[in-house]
């Protein structure tokens, strides 16, 4: 059931296992699409416009993203 | 300990609780920074360039992002 990567994917491989959190400007989750059959996670770094693929299966990625979900915002609108 | 939102945040409020997954082009996780003290999750939709803030605490957001972490890529480079 493994799906083959296609030509228009951003990531050529699994990507790095970690980047220093302080350097992260944003993390993008890009779902599979007609132009790329892989789920991709791309991190943009603060130093310029450098973008790296982040390994979705690495411990760092999992922890970083899970933490993002847990951080409560300051808004209380409910 | 709640941190107040600042002027340069992208999101003016908590954001929507869900968007149709098929419309999602990408999901951005933007960590707190000097210009915005909130953790923000911004979804870009396929129909044009529309961007919406996604409530980090909604069930939809949590499920969508957790699933992204579980999807294995087709690459086996280890």
N, CA and C atoms of all chains as a GROMACS GRO file, in nm:
protein
  468
    1UNK      N    1   0.081  -0.122   0.000
    1UNK     CA    2   0.000   0.000   0.000
    1UNK      C    3   0.085   0.127   0.000
    2UNK      N    4   0.217   0.110   0.002
    2UNK     CA    5   0.303   0.228   0.001
    2UNK      C    6   0.282   0.306  -0.128
    3UNK      N    7   0.266   0.435  -0.115
    3UNK     CA    8   0.244   0.515  -0.234
    3UNK      C    9   0.376   0.576  -0.279
    4UNK      N   10   0.398   0.573  -0.406
    4UNK     CA   11   0.526   0.623  -0.458
    4UNK      C   12   0.527   0.775  -0.459
    5UNK      N   13   0.644   0.833  -0.431
    5UNK     CA   14   0.655   0.979  -0.437
    5UNK      C   15   0.646   1.025  -0.583
    6UNK      N   16   0.603   1.147  -0.602
    6UNK     CA   17   0.594   1.200  -0.738
    6UNK      C   18   0.684   1.320  -0.757
    7UNK      N   19   0.689   1.367  -0.879
    7UNK     CA   20   0.784   1.470  -0.916
    7UNK      C   21   0.768   1.603  -0.846
    8UNK      N   22   0.646   1.638  -0.809
    8UNK     CA   23   0.625   1.772  -0.754
    8UNK      C   24   0.629   1.780  -0.603
    9UNK      N   25   0.679   1.677  -0.539
    9UNK     CA   26   0.691   1.684  -0.394
    9UNK      C   27   0.797   1.786  -0.356
   10UNK      N   28   0.777   1.850  -0.242
   10UNK     CA   29   0.877   1.943  -0.193
   10UNK      C   30   0.996   1.866  -0.136
   11UNK      N   31   0.965   1.757  -0.069
   11UNK     CA   32   1.070   1.683   0.002
   11UNK      C   33   1.124   1.570  -0.085
   12UNK      N   34   1.255   1.565  -0.098
   12UNK     CA   35   1.317   1.460  -0.178
   12UNK      C   36   1.341   1.335  -0.095
   13UNK      N   37   1.336   1.351   0.037
   13UNK     CA   38   1.355   1.235   0.124
   13UNK      C   39   1.279   1.259   0.253
   14UNK      N   40   1.305   1.176   0.350
   14UNK     CA   41   1.232   1.186   0.477
   14UNK      C   42   1.250   1.319   0.547
   15UNK      N   43   1.364   1.380   0.526
   15UNK     CA   44   1.391   1.508   0.592
   15UNK      C   45   1.472   1.491   0.719
   16UNK      N   46   1.504   1.604   0.780
   16UNK     CA   47   1.587   1.601   0.901
   16UNK      C   48   1.503   1.556   1.020
   17UNK      N   49   1.570   1.500   1.118
   17UNK     CA   50   1.499   1.454   1.237
   17UNK      C   51   1.472   1.566   1.335
   18UNK      N   52   1.557   1.669   1.332
   18UNK     CA   53   1.529   1.782   1.420
   18UNK      C   54   1.594   1.910   1.371
   19UNK      N   55   1.539   2.023   1.418
   19UNK     CA   56   1.603   2.153   1.401
   19UNK      C   57   1.592   2.224   1.536
   20UNK      N   58   1.684   2.316   1.565
   20UNK     CA   59   1.673   2.386   1.693
   20UNK      C   60   1.542   2.465   1.700
   21UNK      N   61   1.460   2.439   1.804
   21UNK     CA   62   1.328   2.503   1.812
   21UNK      C   63   1.335   2.655   1.802
   22UNK      N   64   1.441   2.715   1.856
   22UNK     CA   65   1.451   2.861   1.852
   22UNK      C   66   1.462   2.915   1.711
   23UNK      N   67   1.505   2.833   1.620
   23UNK     CA   68   1.522   2.878   1.481
   23UNK      C   69   1.394   2.864   1.399
   24UNK      N   70   1.292   2.804   1.458
   24UNK     CA   71   1.171   2.776   1.380
   24UNK      C   72   1.082   2.898   1.365
   25UNK      N   73   1.058   2.936   1.241
   25UNK     CA   74   0.962   3.044   1.218
   25UNK      C   75   0.821   2.986   1.206
   26UNK      N   76   0.809   2.880   1.129
   26UNK     CA   77   0.681   2.810   1.122
   26UNK      C   78   0.699   2.669   1.072
   27UNK      N   79   0.600   2.586   1.099
   27UNK     CA   80   0.600   2.447   1.053
   27UNK      C   81   0.476   2.427   0.968
   28UNK      N   82   0.494   2.378   0.846
   28UNK     CA   83   0.380   2.357   0.756
   28UNK      C   84   0.351   2.209   0.739
   29UNK      N   85   0.225   2.174   0.754
   29UNK     CA   86   0.181   2.038   0.728
   29UNK      C   87   0.108   2.040   0.594
   30UNK      N   88   0.160   1.968   0.498
   30UNK     CA   89   0.103   1.969   0.364
   30UNK      C   90   0.046   1.831   0.335
   31UNK      N   91  -0.086   1.820   0.324
   31UNK     CA   92  -0.146   1.688   0.302
   31UNK      C   93  -0.117   1.637   0.160
   32UNK      N   94  -0.133   1.506   0.139
   32UNK     CA   95  -0.116   1.451   0.005
   32UNK      C   96  -0.208   1.523  -0.093
   33UNK      N   97  -0.163   1.537  -0.217
   33UNK     CA   98  -0.241   1.608  -0.319
   33UNK      C   99  -0.211   1.544  -0.454
   34UNK      N  100  -0.281   1.585  -0.559
   34UNK     CA  101  -0.251   1.528  -0.690
   34UNK      C  102  -0.106   1.552  -0.734
   35UNK      N  103  -0.045   1.659  -0.685
   35UNK     CA  104   0.093   1.685  -0.727
   35UNK      C  105   0.198   1.617  -0.640
   36UNK      N  106   0.158   1.570  -0.522
   36UNK     CA  107   0.252   1.494  -0.439
   36UNK      C  108   0.173   1.401  -0.349
   37UNK      N  109   0.201   1.274  -0.360
   37UNK     CA  110   0.121   1.175  -0.286
   37UNK      C  111   0.166   1.158  -0.142
   38UNK      N  112   0.271   1.227  -0.104
   38UNK     CA  113   0.318   1.215   0.034
   38UNK      C  114   0.265   1.326   0.123
   39UNK      N  115   0.241   1.291   0.245
   39UNK     CA  116   0.221   1.390   0.351
   39UNK      C  117   0.358   1.454   0.378
   40UNK      N  118   0.365   1.586   0.374
   40UNK     CA  119   0.495   1.649   0.396
   40UNK      C  120   0.489   1.748   0.512
   41UNK      N  121   0.598   1.755   0.586
   41UNK     CA  122   0.610   1.854   0.693
   41UNK      C  123   0.734   1.938   0.664
   42UNK      N  124   0.711   2.067   0.643
   42UNK     CA  125   0.819   2.156   0.602
   42UNK      C  126   0.837   2.263   0.708
   43UNK      N  127   0.959   2.282   0.753
   43UNK     CA  128   0.986   2.384   0.853
   43UNK      C  129   1.058   2.502   0.787
   44UNK      N  130   1.012   2.621   0.819
   44UNK     CA  131   1.078   2.743   0.771
   44UNK      C  132   1.161   2.799   0.886
   45UNK      N  133   1.287   2.827   0.859
   45UNK     CA  134   1.376   2.877   0.963
   45UNK      C  135   1.382   3.030   0.962
   46UNK      N  136   1.413   3.085   1.080
   46UNK     CA  137   1.415   3.230   1.095
   46UNK      C  138   1.529   3.296   1.018
   47UNK      N  139   1.640   3.225   1.010
   47UNK     CA  140   1.755   3.285   0.942
   47UNK      C  141   1.735   3.285   0.791
   48UNK      N  142   1.671   3.388   0.742
   48UNK     CA  143   1.648   3.396   0.599
   48UNK      C  144   1.523   3.320   0.562
   49UNK      N  145   1.526   3.255   0.450
   49UNK     CA  146   1.406   3.187   0.402
   49UNK      C  147   1.430   3.037   0.388
   50UNK      N  148   1.526   2.987   0.463
   50UNK     CA  149   1.559   2.846   0.447
   50UNK      C  150   1.444   2.756   0.488
   51UNK      N  151   1.416   2.655   0.405
   51UNK     CA  152   1.313   2.558   0.436
   51UNK      C  153   1.371   2.418   0.436
   52UNK      N  154   1.331   2.340   0.535
   52UNK     CA  155   1.378   2.203   0.544
   52UNK      C  156   1.259   2.111   0.561
   53UNK      N  157   1.275   1.990   0.509
   53UNK     CA  158   1.174   1.889   0.537
   53UNK      C  159   1.202   1.827   0.672
   54UNK      N  160   1.095   1.806   0.746
   54UNK     CA  161   1.107   1.751   0.880
   54UNK      C  162   1.048   1.609   0.876
   55UNK      N  163   1.122   1.516   0.929
   55UNK     CA  164   1.077   1.377   0.933
   55UNK      C  165   0.953   1.365   1.023
   56UNK      N  166   0.837   1.331   0.965
   56UNK     CA  167   0.714   1.324   1.046
   56UNK      C  168   0.722   1.220   1.157
   57UNK      N  169   0.813   1.126   1.140
   57UNK     CA  170   0.821   1.017   1.237
   57UNK      C  171   0.925   1.039   1.346
   58UNK      N  172   1.001   1.148   1.338
   58UNK     CA  173   1.105   1.167   1.439
   58UNK      C  174   1.042   1.210   1.571
   59UNK      N  175   1.110   1.179   1.679
   59UNK     CA  176   1.061   1.216   1.812
   59UNK      C  177   1.048   1.367   1.824
   60UNK      N  178   1.144   1.438   1.768
   60UNK     CA  179   1.140   1.584   1.776
   60UNK      C  180   1.014   1.639   1.711
   61UNK      N  181   0.987   1.595   1.589
   61UNK     CA  182   0.869   1.644   1.517
   61UNK      C  183   0.742   1.616   1.596
   62UNK      N  184   0.731   1.494   1.645
   62UNK     CA  185   0.612   1.454   1.718
   62UNK      C  186   0.593   1.540   1.843
   63UNK      N  187   0.702   1.558   1.917
   63UNK     CA  188   0.693   1.636   2.040
   63UNK      C  189   0.662   1.782   2.011
   64UNK      N  190   0.728   1.836   1.912
   64UNK     CA  191   0.710   1.978   1.880
   64UNK      C  192   0.565   2.007   1.843
   65UNK      N  193   0.511   1.920   1.760
   65UNK     CA  194   0.375   1.944   1.711
   65UNK      C  195   0.271   1.915   1.819
   66UNK      N  196   0.296   1.812   1.898
   66UNK     CA  197   0.204   1.783   2.008
   66UNK      C  198   0.200   1.899   2.106
   67UNK      N  199   0.314   1.958   2.132
   67UNK     CA  200   0.320   2.069   2.226
   67UNK      C  201   0.241   2.188   2.172
   68UNK      N  202   0.249   2.206   2.040
   68UNK     CA  203   0.176   2.317   1.978
   68UNK      C  204   0.026   2.303   2.002
   69UNK      N  205  -0.021   2.180   2.006
   69UNK     CA  206  -0.164   2.157   2.025
   69UNK      C  207  -0.205   2.180   2.170
   70UNK      N  208  -0.110   2.163   2.258
   70UNK     CA  209  -0.145   2.175   2.400
   70UNK      C  210  -0.140   2.318   2.451
   71UNK      N  211  -0.059   2.401   2.385
   71UNK     CA  212  -0.046   2.540   2.430
   71UNK      C  213  -0.178   2.612   2.414
   72UNK      N  214  -0.232   2.658   2.523
   72UNK     CA  215  -0.360   2.728   2.516
   72UNK      C  216  -0.335   2.872   2.472
   73UNK      N  217  -0.426   2.921   2.394
   73UNK     CA  218  -0.412   3.060   2.354
   73UNK      C  219  -0.465   3.148   2.467
   74UNK      N  220  -0.438   3.276   2.457
   74UNK     CA  221  -0.481   3.369   2.561
   74UNK      C  222  -0.628   3.407   2.546
   75UNK      N  223  -0.688   3.365   2.435
   75UNK     CA  224  -0.825   3.404   2.408
   75UNK      C  225  -0.924   3.314   2.480
   76UNK      N  226  -1.025   3.375   2.534
   76UNK     CA  227  -1.133   3.296   2.595
   76UNK      C  228  -1.264   3.348   2.538
   77UNK      N  229  -1.301   3.298   2.425
   77UNK     CA  230  -1.418   3.352   2.357
   77UNK      C  231  -1.542   3.264   2.368
   78UNK      N  232  -1.527   3.147   2.428
   78UNK     CA  233  -1.645   3.059   2.436
   78UNK      C  234  -1.742   3.109   2.544
   79UNK      N  235  -0.104   3.402   3.445
   79UNK     CA  236   0.006   3.371   3.352
   79UNK      C  237  -0.037   3.379   3.207
   80UNK      N  238  -0.166   3.411   3.185
   80UNK     CA  239  -0.211   3.424   3.046
   80UNK      C  240  -0.136   3.538   2.978
   81UNK      N  241  -0.092   3.511   2.859
   81UNK     CA  242  -0.018   3.616   2.789
   81UNK      C  243  -0.113   3.691   2.696
   82UNK      N  244  -0.100   3.820   2.695
   82UNK     CA  245  -0.190   3.901   2.613
   82UNK      C  246  -0.149   3.895   2.467
   83UNK      N  247  -0.249   3.896   2.379
   83UNK     CA  248  -0.217   3.899   2.236
   83UNK      C  249  -0.158   4.035   2.200
   84UNK      N  250  -0.081   4.036   2.095
   84UNK     CA  251  -0.020   4.163   2.051
   84UNK      C  252  -0.067   4.200   1.912
   85UNK      N  253  -0.027   4.316   1.869
   85UNK     CA  254  -0.078   4.373   1.745
   85UNK      C  255  -0.046   4.296   1.619
   86UNK      N  256   0.066   4.225   1.616
   86UNK     CA  257   0.108   4.163   1.492
   86UNK      C  258   0.065   4.018   1.478
   87UNK      N  259  -0.025   3.975   1.561
   87UNK     CA  260  -0.072   3.837   1.546
   87UNK      C  261  -0.153   3.824   1.418
   88UNK      N  262  -0.149   3.708   1.358
   88UNK     CA  263  -0.230   3.684   1.240
   88UNK      C  264  -0.376   3.663   1.279
   89UNK      N  265  -0.395   3.595   1.390
   89UNK     CA  266  -0.530   3.557   1.429
   89UNK      C  267  -0.587   3.659   1.528
   90UNK      N  268  -0.706   3.706   1.498
   90UNK     CA  269  -0.771   3.804   1.586
   90UNK      C  270  -0.848   3.734   1.697
   91UNK      N  271  -0.875   3.608   1.678
   91UNK     CA  272  -0.946   3.532   1.782
   91UNK      C  273  -0.903   3.386   1.774
   92UNK      N  274  -0.977   3.302   1.842
   92UNK     CA  275  -0.940   3.160   1.848
   92UNK      C  276  -0.940   3.092   1.712
   93UNK      N  277  -1.023   3.140   1.624
   93UNK     CA  278  -1.031   3.079   1.493
   93UNK      C  279  -1.145   2.980   1.483
   94UNK      N  280  -1.161   2.924   1.364
   94UNK     CA  281  -1.270   2.830   1.340
   94UNK      C  282  -1.237   2.694   1.401
   95UNK      N  283  -1.340   2.620   1.434
   95UNK     CA  284  -1.319   2.488   1.494
   95UNK      C  285  -1.289   2.382   1.390
   96UNK      N  286  -1.339   2.403   1.268
   96UNK     CA  287  -1.306   2.306   1.164
   96UNK      C  288  -1.318   2.366   1.025
   97UNK      N  289  -1.252   2.302   0.930
   97UNK     CA  290  -1.271   2.331   0.788
   97UNK      C  291  -1.278   2.196   0.718
   98UNK      N  292  -1.347   2.188   0.604
   98UNK     CA  293  -1.353   2.059   0.534
   98UNK      C  294  -1.211   2.015   0.493
   99UNK      N  295  -1.169   1.894   0.536
   99UNK     CA  296  -1.032   1.849   0.509
   99UNK      C  297  -0.995   1.854   0.362
  100UNK      N  298  -1.092   1.829   0.274
  100UNK     CA  299  -1.062   1.828   0.131
  100UNK      C  300  -1.020   1.965   0.080
  101UNK      N  301  -1.058   2.068   0.152
  101UNK     CA  302  -1.024   2.204   0.108
  101UNK      C  303  -0.888   2.251   0.158
  102UNK      N  304  -0.825   2.169   0.242
  102UNK     CA  305  -0.699   2.214   0.304
  102UNK      C  306  -0.580   2.199   0.210
  103UNK      N  307  -0.516   2.311   0.184
  103UNK     CA  308  -0.392   2.304   0.106
  103UNK      C  309  -0.274   2.280   0.199
  104UNK      N  310  -0.270   2.356   0.308
  104UNK     CA  311  -0.168   2.331   0.409
  104UNK      C  312  -0.210   2.390   0.542
  105UNK      N  313  -0.147   2.341   0.647
  105UNK     CA  314  -0.171   2.390   0.782
  105UNK      C  315  -0.039   2.440   0.838
  106UNK      N  316  -0.037   2.565   0.884
  106UNK     CA  317   0.087   2.622   0.937
  106UNK      C  318   0.079   2.635   1.089
  107UNK      N  319   0.182   2.590   1.155
  107UNK     CA  320   0.194   2.608   1.299
  107UNK      C  321   0.298   2.716   1.322
  108UNK      N  322   0.256   2.827   1.379
  108UNK     CA  323   0.346   2.940   1.399
  108UNK      C  324   0.370   2.958   1.548
  109UNK      N  325   0.492   2.934   1.594
  109UNK     CA  326   0.518   2.944   1.738
  109UNK      C  327   0.515   3.090   1.784
  110UNK      N  328   0.500   3.111   1.915
  110UNK     CA  329   0.505   3.246   1.969
  110UNK      C  330   0.636   3.314   1.928
  111UNK      N  331   0.631   3.444   1.907
  111UNK     CA  332   0.751   3.519   1.864
  111UNK      C  333   0.742   3.659   1.923
  112UNK      N  334   0.845   3.739   1.906
  112UNK     CA  335   0.837   3.877   1.958
  112UNK      C  336   0.721   3.955   1.898
  113UNK      N  337   0.679   3.920   1.776
  113UNK     CA  338   0.570   3.997   1.716
  113UNK      C  339   0.431   3.945   1.751
  114UNK      N  340   0.424   3.823   1.802
  114UNK     CA  341   0.294   3.770   1.847
  114UNK      C  342   0.319   3.666   1.955
  115UNK      N  343   0.262   3.690   2.069
  115UNK     CA  344   0.290   3.601   2.182
  115UNK      C  345   0.206   3.474   2.182
  116UNK      N  346   0.115   3.462   2.087
  116UNK     CA  347   0.032   3.343   2.081
  116UNK      C  348   0.088   3.240   1.984
  117UNK      N  349   0.069   3.116   2.021
  117UNK     CA  350   0.085   3.005   1.927
  117UNK      C  351  -0.031   3.014   1.828
  118UNK      N  352  -0.002   3.015   1.698
  118UNK     CA  353  -0.112   3.026   1.602
  118UNK      C  354  -0.110   2.908   1.504
  119UNK      N  355  -0.229   2.866   1.466
  119UNK     CA  356  -0.242   2.762   1.364
  119UNK      C  357  -0.327   2.820   1.251
  120UNK      N  358  -0.267   2.828   1.134
  120UNK     CA  359  -0.332   2.893   1.021
  120UNK      C  360  -0.348   2.792   0.909
  121UNK      N  361  -0.469   2.782   0.856
  121UNK     CA  362  -0.493   2.688   0.748
  121UNK      C  363  -0.510   2.765   0.617
  122UNK      N  364  -0.445   2.718   0.513
  122UNK     CA  365  -0.462   2.776   0.381
  122UNK      C  366  -0.553   2.685   0.300
  123UNK      N  367  -0.656   2.744   0.241
  123UNK     CA  368  -0.753   2.665   0.165
  123UNK      C  369  -0.718   2.661   0.016
  124UNK      N  370  -0.763   2.554  -0.047
  124UNK     CA  371  -0.730   2.535  -0.188
  124UNK      C  372  -0.799   2.636  -0.280
  125UNK      N  373  -0.919   2.676  -0.243
  125UNK     CA  374  -0.993   2.769  -0.329
  125UNK      C  375  -0.934   2.909  -0.319
  126UNK      N  376  -0.835   2.935  -0.400
  126UNK     CA  377  -0.771   3.066  -0.397
  126UNK      C  378  -0.665   3.071  -0.290
  127UNK      N  379  -0.655   3.183  -0.222
  127UNK     CA  380  -0.549   3.198  -0.123
  127UNK      C  381  -0.607   3.225   0.015
  128UNK      N  382  -0.729   3.181   0.036
  128UNK     CA  383  -0.792   3.211   0.164
  128UNK      C  384  -0.718   3.145   0.281
  129UNK      N  385  -0.700   3.222   0.386
  129UNK     CA  386  -0.638   3.168   0.507
  129UNK      C  387  -0.730   3.189   0.625
  130UNK      N  388  -0.739   3.086   0.708
  130UNK     CA  389  -0.823   3.095   0.828
  130UNK      C  390  -0.742   3.050   0.948
  131UNK      N  391  -0.773   3.109   1.061
  131UNK     CA  392  -0.714   3.060   1.184
  131UNK      C  393  -0.793   2.940   1.232
  132UNK      N  394  -0.718   2.841   1.279
  132UNK     CA  395  -0.780   2.717   1.324
  132UNK      C  396  -0.763   2.710   1.476
  133UNK      N  397  -0.871   2.683   1.545
  133UNK     CA  398  -0.866   2.673   1.690
  133UNK      C  399  -0.779   2.554   1.732
  134UNK      N  400  -0.665   2.580   1.798
  134UNK     CA  401  -0.574   2.471   1.834
  134UNK      C  402  -0.638   2.371   1.928
  135UNK      N  403  -0.743   2.414   1.997
  135UNK     CA  404  -0.805   2.327   2.097
  135UNK      C  405  -0.924   2.249   2.044
  136UNK      N  406  -0.963   2.273   1.920
  136UNK     CA  407  -1.081   2.202   1.869
  136UNK      C  408  -1.047   2.056   1.840
  137UNK      N  409  -1.148   1.971   1.849
  137UNK     CA  410  -1.127   1.829   1.821
  137UNK      C  411  -1.077   1.807   1.679
  138UNK      N  412  -1.133   1.885   1.587
  138UNK     CA  413  -1.093   1.870   1.448
  138UNK      C  414  -0.944   1.897   1.430
  139UNK      N  415  -0.897   2.009   1.484
  139UNK     CA  416  -0.756   2.045   1.470
  139UNK      C  417  -0.667   1.936   1.528
  140UNK      N  418  -0.703   1.892   1.648
  140UNK     CA  419  -0.622   1.791   1.715
  140UNK      C  420  -0.615   1.662   1.633
  141UNK      N  421  -0.732   1.619   1.585
  141UNK     CA  422  -0.734   1.494   1.508
  141UNK      C  423  -0.659   1.508   1.377
  142UNK      N  424  -0.680   1.622   1.310
  142UNK     CA  425  -0.618   1.641   1.179
  142UNK      C  426  -0.466   1.637   1.191
  143UNK      N  427  -0.416   1.705   1.292
  143UNK     CA  428  -0.271   1.716   1.306
  143UNK      C  429  -0.212   1.585   1.359
  144UNK      N  430  -0.282   1.520   1.449
  144UNK     CA  431  -0.233   1.391   1.498
  144UNK      C  432  -0.224   1.291   1.383
  145UNK      N  433  -0.323   1.295   1.295
  145UNK     CA  434  -0.323   1.200   1.184
  145UNK      C  435  -0.205   1.228   1.092
  146UNK      N  436  -0.173   1.355   1.077
  146UNK     CA  437  -0.059   1.391   0.992
  146UNK      C  438   0.070   1.330   1.044
  147UNK      N  439   0.080   1.318   1.175
  147UNK     CA  440   0.202   1.262   1.234
  147UNK      C  441   0.207   1.112   1.217
  148UNK      N  442   0.091   1.052   1.203
  148UNK     CA  443   0.089   0.906   1.196
  148UNK      C  444   0.109   0.854   1.055
  149UNK      N  445   0.074   0.935   0.956
  149UNK     CA  446   0.087   0.890   0.818
  149UNK      C  447   0.233   0.869   0.784
  150UNK      N  448   0.265   0.747   0.749
  150UNK     CA  449   0.404   0.718   0.716
  150UNK      C  450   0.431   0.762   0.573
  151UNK      N  451   0.549   0.810   0.552
  151UNK     CA  452   0.584   0.848   0.416
  151UNK      C  453   0.625   0.723   0.340
  152UNK      N  454   0.636   0.735   0.211
  152UNK     CA  455   0.671   0.620   0.128
  152UNK      C  456   0.822   0.592   0.132
  153UNK      N  457   0.897   0.683   0.193
  153UNK     CA  458   1.042   0.670   0.192
  153UNK      C  459   1.090   0.578   0.301
  154UNK      N  460   1.185   0.497   0.267
  154UNK     CA  461   1.246   0.411   0.368
  154UNK      C  462   1.396   0.428   0.357
  155UNK      N  463   1.447   0.529   0.422
  155UNK     CA  464   1.589   0.560   0.406
  155UNK      C  465   1.676   0.517   0.523
  156UNK      N  466   1.614   0.466   0.628
  156UNK     CA  467   1.697   0.428   0.745
  156UNK      C  468   1.772   0.298   0.718
   0.00000   0.00000   0.00000
